[in-house]
Each structure stands twice: as C-alpha cells, then as structure tokens.
Amino acid sequence: MDINDSEAESAGPIELVTDLSEIVAQCAASNLLDFAAQLAGLVEDLKALAARPIEPTPTFSEADDQPEAGLSDITLEIEPSIQ
C-alpha cells in the first residue's frame, strides 16, 4: 500500500469528492485554455487570409479555348499561413 492509498483511506468520502472535483475543475480549465489558444490561432489565420487578395486561376478545357467570365472556370488556391 502506498502513501496515497493510506491517505485515501483516512480521508472521508466528502474529502475525496472535493479533491476529485478540484482535479476535474483544473482539467476543464486547462482544456478551455488550450481551446482558447487554438481559437486565437484560427483568428490570426483568418485575419491573414482576409488581408490577402483573392486571385482566381482560370482553367481551360482545351488549349485553344479562351477563358470566359464564369464561376465554373475559376479555381481558387488558398494556402494556410505559417506562424
């Protein structure tokens, strides 16, 4: 039996629940901080994308065809930002 087991046996059930709820609260807070950091990174990526002009790249079905002004002939290339 290690020290933690003997402490758990001497502690009452209410103390164990309190300890577990504190641990759960700390884990939840840590997870929320991680999630907030990921959201902040996403916001920065979106800001960078919004600042870049969208440059359409026309695609041709045949070499002799001329590009027409239509959405079906345009493809967009979006590159992720590197932080």
ZADO-1210 file (C-alpha; in nm, 4 decimals, padded with zeros to 6 digits):
<atoms>
<atom x="00.0000" y="00.0000" z="00.0000" code="MET" pos="1"/>
<atom x="00.1489" y="00.3378" z="-00.0921" code="ASP" pos="2"/>
<atom x="00.1062" y="00.6708" z="00.0855" code="ILE" pos="3"/>
<atom x="-00.1780" y="00.7833" z="-00.1413" code="ASN" pos="4"/>
<atom x="-00.3832" y="00.4735" z="-00.0536" code="ASP" pos="5"/>
<atom x="-00.3406" y="00.5289" z="00.3182" code="SER" pos="6"/>
<atom x="-00.4349" y="00.8966" z="00.2778" code="GLU" pos="7"/>
<atom x="-00.7416" y="00.7976" z="00.0807" code="ALA" pos="8"/>
<atom x="-00.8473" y="00.5505" z="00.3493" code="GLU" pos="9"/>
<atom x="-00.8090" y="00.8078" z="00.6247" code="SER" pos="10"/>
<atom x="-00.9943" y="01.0765" z="00.4282" code="ALA" pos="11"/>
<atom x="-01.3694" y="01.0757" z="00.4377" code="GLY" pos="12"/>
<atom x="-01.5831" y="01.0369" z="00.1251" code="PRO" pos="13"/>
<atom x="-01.6638" y="01.4101" z="00.1184" code="ILE" pos="14"/>
<atom x="-01.2940" y="01.4996" z="00.1127" code="GLU" pos="15"/>
<atom x="-01.2333" y="01.2580" z="-00.1765" code="LEU" pos="16"/>
<atom x="-01.5210" y="01.4093" z="-00.3750" code="VAL" pos="17"/>
<atom x="-01.3855" y="01.7578" z="-00.3092" code="THR" pos="18"/>
<atom x="-01.0399" y="01.6535" z="-00.4278" code="ASP" pos="19"/>
<atom x="-01.1847" y="01.4926" z="-00.7405" code="LEU" pos="20"/>
<atom x="-01.3986" y="01.7959" z="-00.8184" code="SER" pos="21"/>
<atom x="-01.0910" y="02.0183" z="-00.7867" code="GLU" pos="22"/>
<atom x="-00.8994" y="01.7925" z="-01.0233" code="ILE" pos="23"/>
<atom x="-01.1869" y="01.7958" z="-01.2718" code="VAL" pos="24"/>
<atom x="-01.2109" y="02.1759" z="-01.2487" code="ALA" pos="25"/>
<atom x="-00.8352" y="02.2094" z="-01.3135" code="GLN" pos="26"/>
<atom x="-00.8550" y="01.9755" z="-01.6140" code="CYS" pos="27"/>
<atom x="-01.1541" y="02.1621" z="-01.7536" code="ALA" pos="28"/>
<atom x="-00.9755" y="02.4958" z="-01.7106" code="ALA" pos="29"/>
<atom x="-00.6668" y="02.3578" z="-01.8826" code="SER" pos="30"/>
<atom x="-00.8756" y="02.2231" z="-02.1706" code="ASN" pos="31"/>
<atom x="-01.0531" y="02.5586" z="-02.2059" code="LEU" pos="32"/>
<atom x="-00.7197" y="02.7402" z="-02.2170" code="LEU" pos="33"/>
<atom x="-00.5949" y="02.5030" z="-02.4881" code="ASP" pos="34"/>
<atom x="-00.9158" y="02.5553" z="-02.6854" code="PHE" pos="35"/>
<atom x="-00.8894" y="02.9344" z="-02.6482" code="ALA" pos="36"/>
<atom x="-00.5311" y="02.9228" z="-02.7760" code="ALA" pos="37"/>
<atom x="-00.6418" y="02.7205" z="-03.0793" code="GLN" pos="38"/>
<atom x="-00.9205" y="02.9700" z="-03.1475" code="LEU" pos="39"/>
<atom x="-00.6748" y="03.2587" z="-03.1222" code="ALA" pos="40"/>
<atom x="-00.4531" y="03.0866" z="-03.3787" code="GLY" pos="41"/>
<atom x="-00.7508" y="03.0358" z="-03.6073" code="LEU" pos="42"/>
<atom x="-00.8428" y="03.4039" z="-03.5746" code="VAL" pos="43"/>
<atom x="-00.4893" y="03.5014" z="-03.6778" code="GLU" pos="44"/>
<atom x="-00.5070" y="03.2677" z="-03.9791" code="ASP" pos="45"/>
<atom x="-00.8420" y="03.4162" z="-04.0810" code="LEU" pos="46"/>
<atom x="-00.7052" y="03.7710" z="-04.0466" code="LYS" pos="47"/>
<atom x="-00.4108" y="03.6791" z="-04.2684" code="ALA" pos="48"/>
<atom x="-00.6435" y="03.5243" z="-04.5275" code="LEU" pos="49"/>
<atom x="-00.8741" y="03.8256" z="-04.5207" code="ALA" pos="50"/>
<atom x="-00.5790" y="04.0575" z="-04.5856" code="ALA" pos="51"/>
<atom x="-00.4721" y="03.8668" z="-04.8977" code="ARG" pos="52"/>
<atom x="-00.6438" y="03.9416" z="-05.2278" code="PRO" pos="53"/>
<atom x="-00.8194" y="03.6514" z="-05.3936" code="ILE" pos="54"/>
<atom x="-00.6584" y="03.5812" z="-05.7274" code="GLU" pos="55"/>
<atom x="-00.8607" y="03.3452" z="-05.9453" code="PRO" pos="56"/>
<atom x="-00.6716" y="03.0921" z="-06.1536" code="THR" pos="57"/>
<atom x="-00.8560" y="03.0234" z="-06.4801" code="PRO" pos="58"/>
<atom x="-00.8714" y="02.6652" z="-06.6022" code="THR" pos="59"/>
<atom x="-00.9121" y="02.5696" z="-06.9677" code="PHE" pos="60"/>
<atom x="-01.0818" y="02.2604" z="-07.1042" code="SER" pos="61"/>
<atom x="-00.8782" y="02.2838" z="-07.4254" code="GLU" pos="62"/>
<atom x="-00.5648" y="02.4792" z="-07.5147" code="ALA" pos="63"/>
<atom x="-00.7441" y="02.6838" z="-07.7852" code="ASP" pos="64"/>
<atom x="-01.0362" y="02.7898" z="-07.5626" code="ASP" pos="65"/>
<atom x="-01.0429" y="03.1441" z="-07.4313" code="GLN" pos="66"/>
<atom x="-01.1412" y="03.1960" z="-07.0689" code="PRO" pos="67"/>
<atom x="-01.4959" y="03.3125" z="-07.0133" code="GLU" pos="68"/>
<atom x="-01.6216" y="03.5112" z="-06.7170" code="ALA" pos="69"/>
<atom x="-01.7925" y="03.2348" z="-06.5251" code="GLY" pos="70"/>
<atom x="-01.7552" y="03.0788" z="-06.1846" code="LEU" pos="71"/>
<atom x="-01.7248" y="02.7287" z="-06.3273" code="SER" pos="72"/>
<atom x="-01.3965" y="02.8258" z="-06.4977" code="ASP" pos="73"/>
<atom x="-01.2275" y="02.9662" z="-06.1863" code="ILE" pos="74"/>
<atom x="-01.0451" y="02.7760" z="-05.9150" code="THR" pos="75"/>
<atom x="-00.9073" y="02.9381" z="-05.6023" code="LEU" pos="76"/>
<atom x="-00.5917" y="02.8300" z="-05.4273" code="GLU" pos="77"/>
<atom x="-00.5777" y="02.9051" z="-05.0551" code="ILE" pos="78"/>
<atom x="-00.2567" y="02.8404" z="-04.8705" code="GLU" pos="79"/>
<atom x="-00.2503" y="02.8155" z="-04.4885" code="PRO" pos="80"/>
<atom x="-00.0412" y="03.0711" z="-04.3063" code="SER" pos="81"/>
<atom x="00.2647" y="02.9559" z="-04.1175" code="ILE" pos="82"/>
<atom x="00.3112" y="03.1008" z="-03.7719" code="GLN" pos="83"/>
</atoms>
